[in-house]
Amino acid sequence: MEQDVESTVTVRQPKLPKKTWDDVPKPLQDRERVKQKIQRYVRKDGKCNVHHGNVRETYRYLTDIFTTLVDLKWRFNLFIFVLVYTVTWLFFGFMWWLIAYIRGDLEHIGDNQWTPCVNNLNGFVSAFLFSIETETTIGYGHRVITDKCPEGIVLLLVQSVLGSIVNAFMVGCMFVKISQPKKRAETLVFSTNAVISMRDGRLCLMFRVGDLRNSHIVEASIRAKLIKSKQTKEGEFIPLNQTDMNVGYDTGDDRLFLVSPLIICHEINEHSPFWEISREHLAHEELEIVVILEGMVEATGTAPLITISSLQTDTPQ
């Protein structure tokens, strides 16, 4: 992967008559133009606004095929689920038909003196049905394998083992896909705006987070990162540099008990990335605050829950 390319975000300009727009003060016009140029790193719904471009080593996705299938969209996941089972049933159905054809079972249909490999197998359709019955362990009893067919016994063992592997893989993939707590994360809400004001004699940046459901989030913790381009002392330009914001790591306030909405506070001191940004420069800075809340879903106790929200700073309040 050579680079990550940000996807474009379209910001609609206010529909104002030209004369009305000319009457708007120039600082407000400049602010609207700046907003149009700013692209979110993380959208308000928590999805990253970045797509990977120029990915050449696509074989790496196949080395972890399970995660690749889980990450696919539902329509592709269901299509692959149906396709895998259909292909395996058709393949082994063809193998059962081929054995019957080679042994001459199809030429002795209705001959009571002839012992076929599979009783009541008279064509490809019946071989396909026998393949489904074998792999799904239905066993209706009408078509059964006989003990006079060693190649059929070997094929039966192979299909049983491979069928168990396919079932474990595909059912496990669907279970992980269904149990992902993405919908649960939609009931965790963040405040629309973050404010900067005095609290207990300290200048703090604050926002709220709350849980809409009655079921609790176990071991919830919160982190915040400042996304802002940076130029080092050596002259190196780092786009989208990530800087940690202390939201109570040293005091334990970052570990939440989300029974009621809580106010998350970041103290602006000499260790804060906002320490050198004045009130006047803050409105013109192109920065973004990404808030990450992690926890465990109480209903299962095992599925990790991660929800992300993004805040873009405007004029401080």
CORPECOR-V922478 format. One record per run of one state. SS is the DSSP state (A for helix, B for strand, O for the rest). FROM is the first residue (numbers start at 0). TO is the last residue. Records with the same first field share a line. If there is no record, write none. Layout:
BEGIN
SS=FROM-TO, FROM-TO
END
This chain:
BEGIN
O=0-1, 6-16, 23-24, 37-40, 42-46, 48-48, 53-57, 63-63, 71-72, 103-103, 108-116, 118-122, 135-143, 145-148, 178-180, 185-186, 190-193, 199-200, 211-215, 231-235, 245-253, 256-260, 267-277, 282-285, 297-302, 311-316
B=2-5, 41-41, 47-47, 49-52, 117-117, 144-144, 187-189, 194-198, 201-210, 216-230, 236-244, 254-255, 261-266, 286-296, 303-310
A=17-22, 25-36, 58-62, 64-70, 73-102, 104-107, 123-134, 149-177, 181-184, 278-281
END
